[in-house]
Amino acid sequence: MKAESNRRIESRATHPPSLRFDATSHATRSRPIRLLTAVPICDGHDSAISTINLEFVRRGLEVVYLGYHRSVRDVVRAAIQEDARAIGLSSYNGGHVEFFSEVLRELKRRGAGDIGVFGGGGGTITADDAKLLKRRGVDEIFFAGTPLDAMVNFVKRKYATAKKTFHAATSPSARLADGALAKCLTAAENGDRLSTLNSELSTRTLGVTGPGGAGKTTLIDELALRFLSTHPAGRLAVLSHDPSLVGDGALLGDRATMIYAQDDRVFMRSLATRGHAGGVSRATARCLDVLRHAGFDLVIVETVGVGQEALPFRRDLVDKTVLVMSPDYGSRLQLQKIAMLDAADLVVVNKSDLPGAKTAAAEIRQRLEHNQRGQRLIVTMAKRHRDPGVDNLFREVMS
C-alpha cells in the first residue's frame, strides 16, 4: 500500500497538476453570498454568533461557520479555501483591535484583500475602537443592540457581488494555489465553463455518507490524520455538503468540528445542496472533477445526513463508498429499508461504545452477507484517539 502511494506521489512530481479554468465572475450575475464566520482565539462566547448565523441563513445567505477559539491563520485560510466574500468576527475577549487588524494584514499578505471583514463584540468594542478598525480596513462594526435586520441588510448591500474578476490557471511547474482553486470551485458550482488538462493524474476518491449524527465528520477527520501521518508528501481534499434551508440559505458547519483539516496539506471546501435532494449538490460532480485534476492524492466527499432511500453516489461518482451508521438505527425491520446497505463498499458502525453496538454489528453483518457482494463491516469509535477500528477503515480505504 505504501509503495503504491509513493508511486502516486512520484507521478505528481513527474506530471505536475495542470488545470485551467476560463471563467469570469461577472458582477451582474446573481449568486448566493458566502460568508465565513468565526470567534477569535481565547474566546469561547458563541451564543451571539450562532444567533446571527441562523438569521443570515434564514435570509438566504450561505454561512461557513468555523467555530470558536480560532487563530488568524485558521480564519484567513478557511475564508480563502471557501471563497468567502467576507469574514464576520464575533469578539468578546477584548483583543479585537489586534485580531481584526491581523486578519486584514494576513488577507493582504496572501493576496486575498478582496475578502471583506466585519464584526462586533457586544459591549467590548468601543466607538473609538470601531473608528480605528474602520480606518484600517474593517467594513463595519456592529454594537450591542443592533437589530439583526440591520446586519443582514448591510451584508446583502455590501457583499452583493464579488469584487474581483478572475482567470485562474496553473503553470506547468506549480500546484494550483488555494485561492485560485477556490475560485475554480465557485465557478464550477455556478456552471461556468471548465477545461481540464493533464488527465494522467490518478486521484483516489472516497464517498462517505450516512444519517445525521452518525459521526461522519469526526470519522473523516480521523482518516485525515492517518493520511497525513502515512503520506508525508501527500495532499488531501475534503468536499463536504450541508443542506440548504428555508430561504435557500445554508449553515455549512463541518469545518467547526474538523481538527486535522487545518493542516496545509488539506484543502477543504463546503457545498450547499441548494435544493438538490439525495445528499449532494447538482455541482458535486463538476467540483469533484476540478479536485481530481488539481493534484490531490485523495479526495473525500461527505454527504449531508441522508435517509433510507438515498443513493448519493450513483453513476460512479467516486471510486469507493462508505456508509457510516450508529447503533440506534431502530429495529431489524428498519435495517432492511436502508438502500445504501445494498450499495456501499464499506459499512461502518460508529459510536461502538453506545449500548446495543454489538447487536447492531451482528444484525448489519447478517444483512451484508445476504447481499453476497463481499462488503466489509468495520466497527469504530471515531472519538477515541488511535482507535483500531478507524485504523482498519483507513487500510481498507487506501487498499
C-alpha positions in Angstrom: 0.0 0.0 0.0 2.8 2.4 0.9 4.8 1.6 -2.2 1.7 2.3 -4.4 1.0 5.6 -2.6 4.6 6.7 -3.1 4.4 5.9 -6.8 1.3 8.1 -7.0 3.1 11.0 -5.3 6.2 10.5 -7.6 3.8 10.6 -10.5 2.7 14.0 -9.4 6.3 15.2 -9.3 6.9 13.9 -12.9 3.5 15.0 -14.2 2.7 18.1 -12.1 -1.0 19.1 -11.9 -2.3 21.4 -14.6 -5.8 22.7 -14.6 -7.2 25.6 -16.4 -10.5 27.3 -15.6 -11.6 30.0 -18.1 -14.2 32.0 -16.2 -15.1 35.5 -15.3 -17.1 36.3 -12.2 -19.5 38.9 -13.6 -20.8 41.5 -11.1 -24.2 41.3 -12.7 -24.7 37.6 -12.1 -26.9 36.7 -9.1 -25.1 34.2 -6.8 -25.6 33.4 -3.1 -23.5 35.4 -0.8 -21.0 33.2 1.0 -19.7 34.4 4.4 -17.3 32.8 6.8 -18.0 33.5 10.5 -15.8 32.7 13.5 -14.9 33.6 17.1 -11.3 34.6 17.7 -8.7 32.6 19.7 -9.1 32.6 23.5 -12.8 33.4 23.2 -15.5 30.8 23.8 -18.6 33.0 23.6 -20.5 31.6 20.6 -24.1 32.4 21.6 -24.3 35.7 19.7 -22.6 34.4 16.5 -24.9 31.3 16.5 -28.0 33.6 16.6 -26.6 35.8 13.9 -25.7 32.8 11.7 -29.2 31.5 11.8 -30.6 34.8 10.8 -28.2 35.1 7.9 -29.2 31.6 6.8 -32.9 32.4 7.2 -32.4 35.4 4.9 -30.8 33.4 2.1 -27.0 33.6 2.9 -24.6 30.7 2.9 -22.6 30.8 6.1 -19.5 28.7 6.7 -19.1 28.6 10.4 -15.6 27.9 11.6 -16.4 27.8 15.3 -14.8 29.5 18.3 -11.2 29.8 19.6 -9.8 30.2 16.1 -6.5 31.7 15.2 -5.9 34.4 12.5 -4.3 31.7 10.3 -7.3 29.4 10.6 -9.8 32.1 9.8 -7.9 33.5 6.8 -7.0 30.1 5.4 -10.6 28.9 5.6 -12.0 32.1 4.1 -9.7 31.7 1.1 -10.5 28.0 0.6 -14.2 28.6 0.9 -14.0 31.7 -1.5 -16.0 33.7 1.1 -16.9 37.3 0.1 -16.5 38.4 3.7 -15.4 37.3 7.2 -17.7 38.0 10.2 -16.0 38.0 13.6 -17.6 38.0 17.0 -15.1 39.1 19.6 -15.8 39.4 23.3 -12.3 38.9 24.8 -11.0 42.4 24.5 -8.3 41.6 21.9 -10.4 42.8 18.9 -8.1 45.6 17.7 -5.2 43.3 17.3 -7.1 40.4 16.0 -9.2 42.3 13.4 -6.0 44.1 12.2 -4.0 40.9 11.9 -6.8 39.3 9.9 -6.7 42.2 7.4 -2.9 42.0 7.2 -2.9 38.3 6.6 -5.6 38.6 3.9 -3.4 41.1 2.0 -0.3 39.1 2.6 -2.0 36.1 0.9 -3.4 38.0 -2.0 -6.9 37.9 -0.7 -7.5 41.6 0.2 -10.8 41.5 -1.8 -12.4 39.5 1.1 -14.3 41.9 3.4 -14.2 41.9 7.2 -16.9 43.0 9.6 -17.9 42.0 13.1 -18.9 43.1 16.6 -18.4 42.3 20.2 -21.3 43.4 22.4 -20.0 46.0 24.9 -16.3 45.2 24.5 -15.7 47.2 21.3 -15.9 51.0 22.0 -16.8 53.7 19.4 -13.1 54.8 19.3 -12.0 51.2 18.6 -14.6 50.9 15.8 -13.3 54.1 14.2 -9.7 52.8 14.4 -10.7 49.5 12.9 -12.6 51.1 10.0 -9.5 53.3 9.2 -7.5 50.1 9.0 -10.0 48.5 6.6 -12.8 46.8 8.5 -16.1 47.4 6.7 -18.4 47.6 9.7 -18.6 47.1 13.5 -22.0 46.3 15.0 -22.6 47.4 18.6 -24.8 45.7 21.2 -28.5 46.3 20.4 -28.0 46.4 16.7 -31.1 44.8 15.1 -30.5 41.6 13.1 -32.3 43.2 10.1 -29.6 45.9 10.1 -26.8 43.4 10.0 -28.5 41.3 7.2 -29.2 44.4 5.1 -25.6 45.7 5.4 -24.2 42.3 4.4 -26.6 42.0 1.4 -25.8 45.5 0.3 -22.0 45.5 0.8 -21.2 42.0 -0.4 -23.9 41.6 -3.1 -21.3 41.0 -5.8 -17.8 39.6 -5.9 -15.2 42.4 -6.0 -12.8 40.7 -8.4 -13.0 39.0 -11.8 -10.5 36.2 -12.3 -8.8 34.0 -14.8 -7.3 31.1 -12.9 -4.8 28.7 -14.4 -1.9 26.7 -13.2 1.6 26.9 -14.5 3.1 23.6 -15.6 5.6 23.7 -12.7 3.4 24.6 -9.7 0.3 23.4 -8.0 -2.9 25.4 -8.1 -2.8 27.8 -5.1 -5.7 27.7 -2.6 -7.2 31.0 -3.8 -7.2 30.1 -7.4 -8.5 26.6 -6.7 -11.3 28.1 -4.5 -12.4 30.4 -7.3 -12.4 27.5 -9.8 -14.7 25.6 -7.5 -17.0 28.6 -7.2 -17.2 28.8 -10.9 -17.8 25.1 -11.2 -20.6 25.4 -8.6 -22.2 28.2 -10.6 -21.9 26.5 -14.0 -19.1 28.3 -15.7 -17.0 26.6 -18.4 -14.3 24.2 -17.3 -11.4 22.9 -19.3 -9.0 20.5 -17.6 -5.6 19.4 -18.7 -3.2 16.6 -17.6 -5.7 13.8 -17.1 -2.7 11.4 -16.5 -3.0 12.1 -12.8 -4.7 9.3 -10.8 -6.7 10.6 -7.8 -8.4 8.2 -5.4 -11.9 9.3 -4.5 -13.9 8.2 -1.4 -17.6 8.9 -0.7 -18.8 9.0 2.9 -22.5 9.0 3.7 -24.9 8.1 6.5 -27.6 9.6 8.7 -27.2 12.8 10.6 -25.4 12.3 13.9 -23.6 9.1 13.0 -20.2 10.8 13.3 -19.2 11.2 9.6 -17.2 14.4 10.1 -15.3 13.1 13.1 -14.5 9.9 11.2 -13.3 11.8 8.2 -11.1 14.0 10.4 -9.5 10.8 11.9 -8.9 9.5 8.3 -7.2 12.8 7.5 -4.9 12.3 10.5 -3.9 8.9 9.3 -3.4 10.1 5.7 -1.1 12.9 6.8 0.9 10.6 9.0 1.4 7.9 6.4 1.8 10.1 3.4 4.3 12.8 4.4 4.3 14.3 0.9 0.6 13.7 0.0 -2.3 16.1 -0.3 -5.9 15.6 0.7 -9.1 17.4 -0.3 -12.4 17.2 1.6 -15.6 18.2 -0.2 -18.4 18.4 2.4 -22.1 19.1 2.0 -24.8 20.6 4.2 -28.5 21.2 3.3 -29.9 24.5 2.1 -32.7 25.5 4.4 -35.8 27.7 4.2 -35.0 30.8 2.2 -32.2 29.0 0.3 -29.6 29.9 2.9 -27.3 27.2 4.3 -25.3 26.7 7.5 -22.1 25.0 6.5 -20.7 23.8 9.8 -18.4 20.8 9.1 -15.2 22.9 9.5 -16.1 23.7 13.0 -15.5 20.1 14.1 -12.5 19.4 11.9 -9.1 19.5 13.6 -6.7 18.0 11.1 -8.2 19.8 8.1 -6.3 22.8 9.3 -3.1 21.2 8.0 -1.6 23.0 5.0 -1.7 19.7 3.0 -5.5 19.5 3.4 -7.9 21.6 1.2 -11.5 21.7 2.5 -14.5 23.1 0.7 -18.1 23.2 1.8 -21.1 23.0 -0.6 -24.7 23.8 0.0 -27.2 21.4 -1.7 -29.2 24.5 -3.0 -32.4 22.5 -3.1 -31.0 19.3 -4.7 -32.2 16.1 -3.0 -30.2 13.0 -2.3 -27.3 14.2 -0.2 -25.1 16.1 -2.6 -25.3 19.2 -4.8 -26.0 19.4 -8.5 -22.5 20.8 -8.8 -20.7 18.0 -6.9 -19.6 16.1 -10.0 -18.2 19.3 -11.5 -16.4 20.3 -8.3 -15.0 16.8 -7.9 -13.7 16.9 -11.5 -11.8 20.1 -10.5 -10.3 18.5 -7.5 -9.3 15.4 -9.4 -7.2 17.5 -11.8 -5.7 19.6 -9.1 -3.1 17.1 -7.9 -4.6 15.6 -4.8 -3.8 12.1 -3.8 -7.1 11.5 -2.1 -10.5 13.3 -2.3 -13.1 12.6 0.3 -16.7 13.6 -0.4 -19.0 13.8 2.6 -22.8 14.0 2.0 -25.4 15.6 4.2 -27.2 13.4 6.7 -29.2 11.0 4.5 -32.3 8.8 5.0 -33.3 5.3 4.0 -33.8 5.9 0.3 -30.7 8.0 -0.5 -28.1 6.7 -3.0 -25.9 9.8 -3.3 -23.0 8.2 -5.2 -24.8 6.7 -8.2 -23.3 6.9 -11.7 -19.7 6.1 -10.5 -19.2 9.5 -8.8 -16.5 8.1 -6.5 -14.2 5.1 -6.5 -15.3 3.6 -3.2 -18.2 4.3 -0.8 -18.5 4.2 3.0 -21.9 4.1 4.8 -21.5 5.3 8.4 -24.2 4.3 10.9 -24.7 4.5 14.6 -26.2 1.6 16.7 -29.5 3.4 17.2 -31.0 2.9 13.7 -34.1 1.2 15.1 -35.4 -2.3 14.7 -34.2 -5.0 12.4 -37.1 -4.2 10.1 -35.8 -0.6 9.7 -32.5 -2.0 8.7 -33.9 -3.8 5.7 -35.1 -0.5 4.3 -31.7 1.3 4.0 -30.8 1.4 0.4 -27.2 2.3 0.9 -26.6 -1.1 2.7 -27.0 -2.6 -0.8 -24.7 -0.1 -2.5 -21.9 0.7 0.0 -18.4 -0.9 -0.4 -17.7 -0.5 3.3 -20.2 -0.2 6.2 -19.1 1.4 9.5 -20.9 1.0 12.8 -19.5 4.1 14.6 -20.0 5.0 18.2 -19.3 1.5 19.2 -19.3 2.5 22.9 -23.1 3.0 22.8 -25.5 0.4 24.2 -26.6 -2.1 21.6 -23.5 -1.7 19.4 -22.6 -5.4 19.4 -26.2 -6.3 18.5 -26.3 -3.7 15.7 -23.0 -5.0 14.3 -24.4 -8.6 14.2 -27.6 -7.5 12.5 -25.8 -5.4 9.9 -23.3 -8.2 9.2 -26.1 -10.6 8.5 -27.7 -8.1 6.2 -24.5 -7.6 4.2 -23.9 -11.4 4.0 -27.3 -11.7 2.4 -26.2 -9.2 -0.3 -23.4 -11.5 -1.3 -21.2 -8.7 -2.6 -18.2 -9.1 -0.4 -18.9 -5.8 1.5 -16.8 -5.2 4.6 -18.2 -4.2 8.0 -16.0 -2.2 10.4 -16.7 -1.2 13.9 -15.3 2.1 15.1 -15.2 4.7 17.9 -14.0 7.7 16.0 -13.9 10.0 19.0 -11.3 7.7 20.6 -7.7 8.6 19.8 -5.9 5.9 17.9 -9.0 3.8 17.6 -8.0 0.4 16.0 -11.4 0.3 14.1 -10.5 3.6 12.3 -7.1 2.1 11.6 -8.8 -0.8 9.9 -11.1 1.5 7.9 -8.1 3.6 6.7 -6.3 0.5 5.4 -9.5 -0.6 3.6 -9.9 2.9 2.1 -6.3 3.1 0.8 -6.1 -0.5 -0.4 
